Amino acid sequence: MSTRLRSVFSFPNPVNEIAARVVAGGVVVTCVVALALRQQWLLVPLAYGFWARVLTGPTMSPLGQLATRVIAPRLPTGPRLVAGPPKRFAQAIGVVFSSSAVVLWFGLGAHTAAWVVIGLLGVAAVLESAFGLCLGCKVFTVLMRVGLIPDTVCEACSDITAHLPELRREPAGV
């Protein structure tokens, strides 16, 4: 794979959590509009956005571009950098939910089930956007703890002292 392609098909590490929360806010809006106005066509761009973000980070995601280049830089808070692999995992869970909704609606005609899936996705996005609680990141952490995701996938995630300075041991005599 060429260097150019590799740069397109990559995911940032670290990730600006502020931009991630803005993206989650966009997902909330899309889910709410789709549900409230029964606009099933919105399921397709919603799924596309998750696929684009998993495969390329914000590069090929219109919502990712808006969040990282326009909205987040204009917010009064500076960037807050967090590990990328858990955020990518969370986007992959979004792929599963949004793609399932597309298949349920357009492939199986299971409209109520599709709306339930979008409702659950919307709830997870609200938790991320409004409260900074990333459910996908929490699942990622549990999977690392039980050994299903190796520590090498996210060394920053496996080193708890990187996040909790009070646990760091100072060398003797300092």
C-alpha positions as CSV (number, residue, x, y, z in Angstrom):
1,M,0.0,0.0,0.0
2,S,1.4,3.4,-0.9
3,T,2.2,6.0,1.7
4,R,-0.6,8.2,0.4
5,L,-3.2,5.4,0.8
6,R,-1.8,4.5,4.2
7,S,-2.2,8.1,5.4
8,V,-5.8,8.1,4.2
9,F,-6.7,4.8,5.7
10,S,-5.4,5.5,9.1
11,F,-6.9,6.5,12.4
12,P,-5.4,9.3,14.5
13,N,-3.6,8.5,17.7
14,P,-4.1,10.4,19.9
15,V,-7.6,11.8,19.3
16,N,-9.0,15.2,20.3
17,E,-11.8,14.1,22.6
18,I,-13.5,17.5,22.2
19,A,-13.8,16.8,18.4
20,A,-15.0,13.2,19.2
21,R,-17.7,14.6,21.4
22,V,-18.7,17.1,18.6
23,V,-19.0,14.1,16.2
24,A,-21.1,12.3,18.8
25,G,-23.3,15.4,19.0
26,G,-23.8,15.2,15.2
27,V,-24.7,11.5,15.5
28,V,-27.3,12.4,18.2
29,V,-28.9,15.1,15.9
30,T,-29.0,12.6,13.0
31,C,-30.6,9.9,15.2
32,V,-33.1,12.2,16.7
33,V,-34.1,13.7,13.3
34,A,-34.4,10.2,11.8
35,L,-36.5,8.9,14.6
36,A,-38.7,12.0,15.2
37,L,-39.4,12.6,11.5
38,R,-39.3,8.9,10.4
39,Q,-36.6,9.7,7.8
40,Q,-35.2,6.3,7.1
41,W,-32.9,7.6,4.4
42,L,-30.8,9.2,7.1
43,L,-29.8,5.7,8.2
44,V,-27.5,5.5,5.1
45,P,-25.4,8.6,5.7
46,L,-25.3,7.7,9.4
47,A,-23.8,4.3,8.5
48,Y,-21.5,5.8,5.9
49,G,-20.1,8.2,8.5
50,F,-19.3,5.4,10.9
51,W,-17.6,3.4,8.2
52,A,-15.6,6.4,7.0
53,R,-14.4,7.2,10.5
54,V,-13.4,3.7,11.3
55,L,-11.5,3.4,8.0
56,T,-10.0,6.9,7.7
57,G,-10.6,8.7,11.0
58,P,-12.1,12.1,10.1
59,T,-10.5,12.2,6.6
60,M,-13.5,10.9,4.6
61,S,-16.2,11.7,7.1
62,P,-18.1,15.0,6.5
63,L,-19.1,15.1,10.1
64,G,-15.5,14.3,11.2
65,Q,-14.2,17.1,9.0
66,L,-16.7,19.6,10.4
67,A,-15.9,18.6,14.0
68,T,-12.1,18.6,13.6
69,R,-11.6,21.5,11.3
70,V,-14.5,23.9,12.0
71,I,-16.3,23.4,15.3
72,A,-13.7,22.0,17.8
73,P,-11.0,24.6,17.0
74,R,-13.5,27.4,17.7
75,L,-14.6,26.1,21.1
76,P,-13.2,27.9,24.1
77,T,-11.6,24.7,25.5
78,G,-8.4,23.5,24.0
79,P,-7.9,20.0,22.6
80,R,-8.0,17.2,25.1
81,L,-6.0,14.3,23.7
82,V,-7.0,10.7,24.4
83,A,-5.8,7.3,23.0
84,G,-7.0,6.6,19.5
85,P,-7.6,2.8,19.6
86,P,-10.6,2.9,22.0
87,K,-12.2,5.7,20.0
88,R,-11.8,3.6,16.8
89,F,-13.3,0.6,18.6
90,A,-16.2,2.8,19.6
91,Q,-16.7,3.9,15.9
92,A,-16.6,0.2,14.9
93,I,-19.5,-0.4,17.4
94,G,-21.3,2.5,15.6
95,V,-20.6,0.7,12.3
96,V,-22.3,-2.4,13.7
97,F,-25.4,-0.5,15.0
98,S,-25.9,1.8,12.1
99,S,-25.2,-0.9,9.4
100,S,-27.6,-3.2,11.3
101,A,-30.3,-0.5,11.1
102,V,-29.8,-0.2,7.4
103,V,-30.0,-3.9,6.9
104,L,-33.0,-4.2,9.2
105,W,-34.9,-1.4,7.4
106,F,-34.0,-1.8,3.7
107,G,-33.1,-5.5,3.6
108,L,-35.5,-7.1,6.0
109,G,-38.3,-4.6,6.3
110,A,-38.0,-4.8,10.1
111,H,-38.7,-1.1,10.6
112,T,-39.4,-1.1,14.3
113,A,-36.2,-3.1,15.0
114,A,-34.3,-0.5,12.9
115,W,-35.7,2.3,14.9
116,V,-34.8,0.6,18.2
117,V,-31.2,0.1,17.1
118,I,-31.0,3.8,16.1
119,G,-32.5,4.7,19.5
120,L,-29.8,2.7,21.3
121,L,-27.1,4.3,19.1
122,G,-28.5,7.7,19.9
123,V,-28.4,7.0,23.6
124,A,-24.8,6.0,23.4
125,A,-24.0,9.1,21.4
126,V,-25.7,11.3,24.0
127,L,-23.6,9.8,26.7
128,E,-20.4,10.5,24.7
129,S,-21.4,14.0,23.6
130,A,-23.0,15.4,26.7
131,F,-21.1,13.5,29.5
132,G,-17.9,12.3,27.9
133,L,-18.9,8.7,28.7
134,C,-17.7,6.6,25.8
135,L,-19.4,3.2,26.1
136,G,-17.3,1.7,23.3
137,C,-14.2,2.9,25.1
138,K,-15.4,1.2,28.3
139,V,-16.0,-2.1,26.4
140,F,-12.5,-1.7,24.9
141,T,-11.0,-1.4,28.4
142,V,-12.8,-4.5,29.6
143,L,-11.7,-6.5,26.6
144,M,-8.1,-5.4,27.3
145,R,-8.4,-6.4,30.9
146,V,-9.6,-9.9,30.1
147,G,-6.9,-10.3,27.4
148,L,-9.1,-10.3,24.3
149,I,-7.4,-7.1,23.1
150,P,-3.6,-7.3,23.6
151,D,-1.8,-4.5,25.5
152,T,0.2,-3.7,22.3
153,V,-2.9,-2.4,20.6
154,C,-3.0,0.5,23.0
155,E,0.0,0.8,25.2
156,A,-1.3,4.1,26.6
157,C,-4.5,2.3,27.6
158,S,-2.7,-0.5,29.4
159,D,-0.5,1.9,31.5
160,I,-2.9,3.2,34.1
161,T,-0.2,5.4,35.6
162,A,-0.2,7.5,32.4
163,H,-3.8,8.6,33.3
164,L,-3.4,8.7,37.1
165,P,-0.2,10.5,38.0
166,E,-0.8,9.8,41.7
167,L,-0.1,6.1,41.1
168,R,3.3,6.8,39.5
169,R,6.2,5.8,41.7
170,E,8.9,8.3,42.2
171,P,12.4,7.0,42.2
172,A,13.9,6.6,45.7
173,G,15.6,9.7,47.1
174,V,13.4,12.2,45.1
